[in-house]
């Protein structure tokens, strides 16, 4: 398994090796401008990551207050409710979550924030606060090309979060479903950061494929840096950093990283891809979760309604 403590620096050295002129093509002035813009962006991002000088979005105040309260062993529903009620967007989001297909119990609709907190539990409150924090930290870009990437990533993040919750609940002994859902929401946070930064390099928008490749190559290392700066546990940082490593291996039972990796894979079933992933039964994370091709498809099918419901719950 990759040494997570050196993951970002290793990635920086690999990506910035060589001279841009060595990879130049004769594809035309527009393609050349896009390529140069991409190189300049990567060079700038690499320098900032390697020296830890890049500007990260602060963790929003309301989300920070929720997290601080949840870290208090004496916290109660009333204290959390006061914080939640001070933020109308968070209050509405909690009510939608409490009534979502994934988390609803029985037929009675929850209309009171205190009832919602009691139903959801404290850890799920943090997930709602984090989803709101991501919306405020990474507003949707105005450029149509970047907006398309951005909105696709938001939808994908909720999909992975729901699948992570289901996998942790039914297939991963010892992994908290609420923590898996939170990590699923955060797993592509590096993509959001990069997409907000590339607006300063409009030449990149002329080549959607090049933009996607840049984001794909860099989002895990950037994501880990954000997770660490926001003070989340190391297990979440590692899962975010390693969720694209299909040959990821480690000793022992399935961990949070396995859950997020498999959820990310399952979310892409049916999507067109340049390179097909290896069979699920050859992926160590799937083996640890005791999943094969057939059961993976079953998990995705069973989650369809929950994904739709959670997308609405966390969408605003």
N, C-alpha and C positions, 0 to 999 in steps of 0.2 A: 504494500500500500504506500501511496505517496507520502513523503514526510511533510505533514501539513504545516509545520512551523516555518518551512522554507519555501512553501508552495508559490507564494507571490513573487519572491525574488527569482526563483528558478524560471518562472514563466517570463518575467521581464527579460532576463538574459537571452532566452531562446527566441523571443519575438523580435528583439531589436538587433540581433546579429545580422551583419551584412549591410550592403549599401543599396539604396533604393534604385540606383541606376542599373544594377545587375538584374533586376526583375522587370525593367521597363519593356513595354511592348509597343508595337506600331498600330495599336487598336484605335488611334485617333486622338485628337486633342482633348476631347471630353473625358475619355477613359484615362488619359495620362494625368489630367488635372485631378480626377477622382483618386487615382493611385497616389499622387503626391500628397493630396490632402489627407488620405488615410495614413500615409507614412508619418506625416507631421503630427497628426493626432496621436498615433501610437507612440512616437518618440516622446511627446510631451507627457502622455499618461505614464509611460514607463519611468521617466525621470521622477515624476511625482510619487509613484508607488514605491520606487526603490529608496527614496529618501523620506517617505512618509510625510510629504509636504502638500499633498493634494487636498483641496478643500472639500470636506465631506459635509453633507447636510446634518444639522444638529437634530437630535432626537426631540420631537415636538413636546411642548410643556405638558399637555394633558396626558399624553401617553407616558411621559416620565412620572407624572404624579400617580397614575394607575400602577405602574411598575413598582414605584417606591412603596406604595400602600400594600401591594401584594407581598412585598418582602418583609412586612411587619407581621410577626407571629400573632399579634393581638388584633389583626384586622378583622372587621366584621362587615356584614352586608350593608349596614347603614353608612359606614364610612365610604365604601366603594360607590354606593348609590349617590352620595353627595358629589363625588368627583364626576361621575358619569352624567348626572343631571346638569352639571355646569357646562356641558358640551352637547348641544342639541344633536349634532351629527352623530356623535357616539351613542347617544340615547336611542336614536332611531335605528342605528345599525344593530344594537343589542336586541331590540325588539324583533327585528327581522330575523336575526340569528336564532332567537329562542323559538320562533315559529317556522323555522326552515325544516324541510323534509328530513335533513340529516339529524337534527337535534330535537325536534318536537316530540313530546311525549303525550299521548292521548289526543283528544279532539279539541280540548279547550284552548282558545287563542289567548296568548299572553299579551296584556296591554299595559302592564305596570313594570317599570324599570326594576324595582326591587324583586318582583317575581321572576323577571328575566335573569337577574343575577343569580338567584337561588337555583333556577333551572340549569343555567349554563355552567355554573362553577367559576371560581376565580381565574383559573388558567385560561379559560375560553374568553374571559373579559379582556385579558392581555392580547389575545389574537385580534379581537375587534379593535382595540386601541392601536395595535400595530398596523392594521390595514388602513385605518384612518391616518396614521402617521405617514405611511407611504404615499397616500394621496396628497397630503399637504407638502411633503418633502420633494415629491417628483410630480409637479403639475403637468398635465397633458400638453405636449409641444404644439405650437400653432402650425408648423410646416406639415402639410398633408402626408408626405412620404414618411416622416418620422412618427407622426401620429398613428399611422397604420401599424408600424412596428410596436408602438407603445401600447395601443389598445389590445393587440394580439397577445402581448406579454401579460397584460393584466388578466385577461381571460384564462390564459394558460396557467398563471400562478394560482388562481382559485381552483382550477381543475386539479392541479398537482396537490394542493392543500387537502381537498376532499379525498382524493385517492390515498394520500398519506395517512389521513385519519382512519380510513377503512382498513388499510394494510396494517397499521399499528394495532388496531382494535382486534382484528381477527387472525393476523398472521405473524405478529412480532411480539413474542413474550418479553415483557419487561420494558417496552417502549410505550410511553404515555401517549394516547391518541391526541390529546390536546396539544402537547408539545410537537407532535408530528404535523398537525395542522398548521401551527404557527410557523414551523420551519418550511413547510410547503409554500406558505404565503411569501416567505422571505427568500426562497431559493434562487430567484432570478433578480434580486434587488440590484445586482451589478448591471443588468441590462437597463434598468430604469435610469441609473446614474449615467451610463454611457450615452443613452439616447437623449438625455437632457444636455449633455456636453457637446455632442456632435453638431448642434445647431450653429456653433461657431465655425463650422467647416462645411458650408453649403455645397461645395463641389462633390462631397460624398453622396449627396442625394441623387445624383445623376446615375449612379450605379447601385441599385438596390441589393444586388447579390454581394457586391464588395462590402456594402454597409453591414449586411447580415453576417458575413464572414468575420468582419472586425468585431462585431458585438459578440459573436459566438466564441471567438478566441479569447476575449478579454473578460467576459462577464463574471466568471467564477472567482478569479483573483481579486477583482474590484469588489465583488460581493462580500468576500471574506473580510476585506479591510473595513467595509461599512459595518458589518455585523460586529466586528471587534470594537470599532469606535463607539458603537451604540451600547456596548456593555453586555451583550448576550453571551450565554455560556459557550465554552469551547466546543462542545458537541454540536451545537448549531452552526458555528463557524466552519467546522470541518465538513459537515454535511453539505453546506452551501458550496464550499470549495471543491468538493469531490463528486458532485452529483452527475457529472458528465463522464466520469472515468468508468467505463463499462467493465474493465478488467480489475477493478478495485477488489482487493482481497484482504482479509484479516482473520485472526484467530477468534474462536468463540461464536456466540450466537449472533443473530442479526442485530445491527445497531441502527441508530437514527439515519446514518448515511446510507445504509442499504435501503431503508424505507423510502427515502427521498429519491434515490437513484431509480428504483423500480417504479415509483409513482410517476416520475418524469418520463420514463420509457412508455409506460402504459398510456399516458396522456397523448402520446403521439401515434398510437395505433390508428391506422387508416390515413394518416397524413402522407403526402408525397415527400420522399427523402432521397437525397443524392446517393447515400450509402445505407443499405439495409443493416440494422443491428444484428448481432449474432442471435441464434435461437435462444429463447429465454432459458431453456434448461442447460445452456452452456455458461450462463452468467452467474457468478458466485453469489451475488446478492439475491437473485431469484431462488437459488438453491437453499440459501439460509432461511428464506421466507416460505420454503416448500411450495413454490409456484412453478407450474409448467405452462406450456402454450395455452392449453385449454382453460386452466383456472385463471390465467391472466386475462383472457378475453371475458371470462365470467365476471371478474372483479369490475372491469370497465363497464360492462352492460348493466350490472347491478347498481352502479354509481351514477347512472345518467340523470335520474330525477334529482338526486342529492346535489349534483354539480349545478344543474339549472337553478335550484333553490338557493344554494350558497352564492352563486354568481349574483343573483338579485339581492341577497342579504348584504353582501360585502361591496356591492357596486356603487354605493353612494351614501 
